[in-house]
Amino acid sequence: MYIIAQGTVHMLSPNEKKVLCVLGQDSYFGELSLYVNTKRLTSFVSATFCLIYILDRPTLNNILKAFPHLDSTFKRFGN
């Protein structure tokens, strides 16, 4: 999962020729990868300089081991 702290990112069409959506500060993408093993559905490209935080599955699992009560919150977030 990627969280945009600063900058702008474009979500591209499947053929990567059209910008479908523009994401900015405090937006996120890639959250589906935290819950399921699936092929990437969309491509994203930075439109400006970006500061992006990454949350990967192993890190999320470590967080949930330390704070198991957050599991239901993250599952709702994923839905």
PyMOL commands that place a pseudoatom at each C-alpha (Angstrom):
pseudoatom trace, name=CA, resn=MET, resi=1, chain=A, elem=C, hetatm=0, pos=[0.000, 0.000, 0.000]
pseudoatom trace, name=CA, resn=TYR, resi=2, chain=A, elem=C, hetatm=0, pos=[1.270, 3.447, -0.890]
pseudoatom trace, name=CA, resn=ILE, resi=3, chain=A, elem=C, hetatm=0, pos=[0.294, 6.618, 0.972]
pseudoatom trace, name=CA, resn=ILE, resi=4, chain=A, elem=C, hetatm=0, pos=[0.990, 9.977, -0.665]
pseudoatom trace, name=CA, resn=ALA, resi=5, chain=A, elem=C, hetatm=0, pos=[2.392, 12.401, 1.889]
pseudoatom trace, name=CA, resn=GLN, resi=6, chain=A, elem=C, hetatm=0, pos=[3.358, 14.997, -0.706]
pseudoatom trace, name=CA, resn=GLY, resi=7, chain=A, elem=C, hetatm=0, pos=[2.976, 15.354, -4.460]
pseudoatom trace, name=CA, resn=THR, resi=8, chain=A, elem=C, hetatm=0, pos=[0.660, 14.146, -7.195]
pseudoatom trace, name=CA, resn=VAL, resi=9, chain=A, elem=C, hetatm=0, pos=[0.252, 10.707, -8.778]
pseudoatom trace, name=CA, resn=HIS, resi=10, chain=A, elem=C, hetatm=0, pos=[-1.662, 9.743, -11.922]
pseudoatom trace, name=CA, resn=MET, resi=11, chain=A, elem=C, hetatm=0, pos=[-3.650, 6.513, -12.161]
pseudoatom trace, name=CA, resn=LEU, resi=12, chain=A, elem=C, hetatm=0, pos=[-3.358, 5.243, -15.733]
pseudoatom trace, name=CA, resn=SER, resi=13, chain=A, elem=C, hetatm=0, pos=[-5.733, 3.299, -17.974]
pseudoatom trace, name=CA, resn=PRO, resi=14, chain=A, elem=C, hetatm=0, pos=[-4.903, -0.369, -18.644]
pseudoatom trace, name=CA, resn=ASN, resi=15, chain=A, elem=C, hetatm=0, pos=[-3.107, 0.588, -21.875]
pseudoatom trace, name=CA, resn=GLU, resi=16, chain=A, elem=C, hetatm=0, pos=[-1.312, 3.381, -19.919]
pseudoatom trace, name=CA, resn=LYS, resi=17, chain=A, elem=C, hetatm=0, pos=[-2.310, 6.023, -22.496]
pseudoatom trace, name=CA, resn=LYS, resi=18, chain=A, elem=C, hetatm=0, pos=[-4.929, 7.912, -20.481]
pseudoatom trace, name=CA, resn=VAL, resi=19, chain=A, elem=C, hetatm=0, pos=[-4.961, 9.419, -16.986]
pseudoatom trace, name=CA, resn=LEU, resi=20, chain=A, elem=C, hetatm=0, pos=[-8.022, 8.071, -15.187]
pseudoatom trace, name=CA, resn=CYS, resi=21, chain=A, elem=C, hetatm=0, pos=[-7.561, 9.796, -11.854]
pseudoatom trace, name=CA, resn=VAL, resi=22, chain=A, elem=C, hetatm=0, pos=[-5.235, 12.226, -10.099]
pseudoatom trace, name=CA, resn=LEU, resi=23, chain=A, elem=C, hetatm=0, pos=[-4.299, 11.449, -6.507]
pseudoatom trace, name=CA, resn=GLY, resi=24, chain=A, elem=C, hetatm=0, pos=[-2.736, 13.953, -4.150]
pseudoatom trace, name=CA, resn=GLN, resi=25, chain=A, elem=C, hetatm=0, pos=[-1.661, 14.398, -0.553]
pseudoatom trace, name=CA, resn=ASP, resi=26, chain=A, elem=C, hetatm=0, pos=[-3.281, 11.985, 1.935]
pseudoatom trace, name=CA, resn=SER, resi=27, chain=A, elem=C, hetatm=0, pos=[-4.537, 9.697, -0.855]
pseudoatom trace, name=CA, resn=TYR, resi=28, chain=A, elem=C, hetatm=0, pos=[-3.540, 6.056, -1.034]
pseudoatom trace, name=CA, resn=PHE, resi=29, chain=A, elem=C, hetatm=0, pos=[-3.464, 3.195, -3.513]
pseudoatom trace, name=CA, resn=GLY, resi=30, chain=A, elem=C, hetatm=0, pos=[-2.433, -0.447, -3.635]
pseudoatom trace, name=CA, resn=GLU, resi=31, chain=A, elem=C, hetatm=0, pos=[-4.347, -1.391, -0.476]
pseudoatom trace, name=CA, resn=LEU, resi=32, chain=A, elem=C, hetatm=0, pos=[-5.722, -4.543, -2.107]
pseudoatom trace, name=CA, resn=SER, resi=33, chain=A, elem=C, hetatm=0, pos=[-2.230, -6.052, -2.069]
pseudoatom trace, name=CA, resn=LEU, resi=34, chain=A, elem=C, hetatm=0, pos=[-2.335, -6.139, 1.741]
pseudoatom trace, name=CA, resn=TYR, resi=35, chain=A, elem=C, hetatm=0, pos=[-5.202, -8.623, 1.701]
pseudoatom trace, name=CA, resn=VAL, resi=36, chain=A, elem=C, hetatm=0, pos=[-4.999, -10.735, -1.458]
pseudoatom trace, name=CA, resn=ASN, resi=37, chain=A, elem=C, hetatm=0, pos=[-2.340, -12.106, -3.769]
pseudoatom trace, name=CA, resn=THR, resi=38, chain=A, elem=C, hetatm=0, pos=[-3.438, -10.724, -7.101]
pseudoatom trace, name=CA, resn=LYS, resi=39, chain=A, elem=C, hetatm=0, pos=[-1.916, -9.255, -10.213]
pseudoatom trace, name=CA, resn=ARG, resi=40, chain=A, elem=C, hetatm=0, pos=[-1.590, -5.487, -10.236]
pseudoatom trace, name=CA, resn=LEU, resi=41, chain=A, elem=C, hetatm=0, pos=[-4.772, -4.018, -11.716]
pseudoatom trace, name=CA, resn=THR, resi=42, chain=A, elem=C, hetatm=0, pos=[-3.627, -0.469, -12.475]
pseudoatom trace, name=CA, resn=SER, resi=43, chain=A, elem=C, hetatm=0, pos=[-0.450, 1.495, -13.070]
pseudoatom trace, name=CA, resn=PHE, resi=44, chain=A, elem=C, hetatm=0, pos=[0.444, 4.701, -11.277]
pseudoatom trace, name=CA, resn=VAL, resi=45, chain=A, elem=C, hetatm=0, pos=[3.069, 7.268, -12.197]
pseudoatom trace, name=CA, resn=SER, resi=46, chain=A, elem=C, hetatm=0, pos=[4.209, 10.348, -10.307]
pseudoatom trace, name=CA, resn=ALA, resi=47, chain=A, elem=C, hetatm=0, pos=[3.262, 13.654, -11.905]
pseudoatom trace, name=CA, resn=THR, resi=48, chain=A, elem=C, hetatm=0, pos=[5.347, 15.740, -9.494]
pseudoatom trace, name=CA, resn=PHE, resi=49, chain=A, elem=C, hetatm=0, pos=[8.000, 15.107, -6.897]
pseudoatom trace, name=CA, resn=CYS, resi=50, chain=A, elem=C, hetatm=0, pos=[6.403, 12.787, -4.330]
pseudoatom trace, name=CA, resn=LEU, resi=51, chain=A, elem=C, hetatm=0, pos=[7.011, 11.683, -0.790]
pseudoatom trace, name=CA, resn=ILE, resi=52, chain=A, elem=C, hetatm=0, pos=[5.315, 8.309, -0.459]
pseudoatom trace, name=CA, resn=TYR, resi=53, chain=A, elem=C, hetatm=0, pos=[5.059, 5.992, 2.524]
pseudoatom trace, name=CA, resn=ILE, resi=54, chain=A, elem=C, hetatm=0, pos=[4.897, 2.252, 1.903]
pseudoatom trace, name=CA, resn=LEU, resi=55, chain=A, elem=C, hetatm=0, pos=[3.088, -0.293, 4.055]
pseudoatom trace, name=CA, resn=ASP, resi=56, chain=A, elem=C, hetatm=0, pos=[3.836, -3.865, 2.995]
pseudoatom trace, name=CA, resn=ARG, resi=57, chain=A, elem=C, hetatm=0, pos=[2.150, -7.075, 4.138]
pseudoatom trace, name=CA, resn=PRO, resi=58, chain=A, elem=C, hetatm=0, pos=[4.974, -8.265, 6.477]
pseudoatom trace, name=CA, resn=THR, resi=59, chain=A, elem=C, hetatm=0, pos=[4.982, -4.900, 8.253]
pseudoatom trace, name=CA, resn=LEU, resi=60, chain=A, elem=C, hetatm=0, pos=[1.197, -4.915, 8.572]
pseudoatom trace, name=CA, resn=ASN, resi=61, chain=A, elem=C, hetatm=0, pos=[1.340, -8.454, 9.987]
pseudoatom trace, name=CA, resn=ASN, resi=62, chain=A, elem=C, hetatm=0, pos=[3.902, -7.335, 12.593]
pseudoatom trace, name=CA, resn=ILE, resi=63, chain=A, elem=C, hetatm=0, pos=[1.690, -4.413, 13.564]
pseudoatom trace, name=CA, resn=LEU, resi=64, chain=A, elem=C, hetatm=0, pos=[-1.323, -6.712, 13.923]
pseudoatom trace, name=CA, resn=LYS, resi=65, chain=A, elem=C, hetatm=0, pos=[0.677, -9.146, 16.100]
pseudoatom trace, name=CA, resn=ALA, resi=66, chain=A, elem=C, hetatm=0, pos=[1.531, -6.290, 18.451]
pseudoatom trace, name=CA, resn=PHE, resi=67, chain=A, elem=C, hetatm=0, pos=[-1.965, -4.751, 18.312]
pseudoatom trace, name=CA, resn=PRO, resi=68, chain=A, elem=C, hetatm=0, pos=[-4.430, -7.560, 17.499]
pseudoatom trace, name=CA, resn=HIS, resi=69, chain=A, elem=C, hetatm=0, pos=[-7.442, -5.358, 18.233]
pseudoatom trace, name=CA, resn=LEU, resi=70, chain=A, elem=C, hetatm=0, pos=[-6.614, -3.375, 15.062]
pseudoatom trace, name=CA, resn=ASP, resi=71, chain=A, elem=C, hetatm=0, pos=[-7.249, -6.385, 12.806]
pseudoatom trace, name=CA, resn=SER, resi=72, chain=A, elem=C, hetatm=0, pos=[-10.967, -5.684, 12.417]
pseudoatom trace, name=CA, resn=THR, resi=73, chain=A, elem=C, hetatm=0, pos=[-10.233, -1.999, 11.752]
pseudoatom trace, name=CA, resn=PHE, resi=74, chain=A, elem=C, hetatm=0, pos=[-7.816, -2.839, 8.937]
pseudoatom trace, name=CA, resn=LYS, resi=75, chain=A, elem=C, hetatm=0, pos=[-10.259, -5.354, 7.458]
pseudoatom trace, name=CA, resn=ARG, resi=76, chain=A, elem=C, hetatm=0, pos=[-12.994, -2.714, 7.389]
pseudoatom trace, name=CA, resn=PHE, resi=77, chain=A, elem=C, hetatm=0, pos=[-10.493, -0.298, 5.838]
pseudoatom trace, name=CA, resn=GLY, resi=78, chain=A, elem=C, hetatm=0, pos=[-9.718, -2.868, 3.151]
pseudoatom trace, name=CA, resn=ASN, resi=79, chain=A, elem=C, hetatm=0, pos=[-13.382, -3.305, 2.302]
for i in range(1, 79): cmd.bond("trace and resi %d" % i, "trace and resi %d" % (i + 1))
show_as sticks, trace
zoom trace
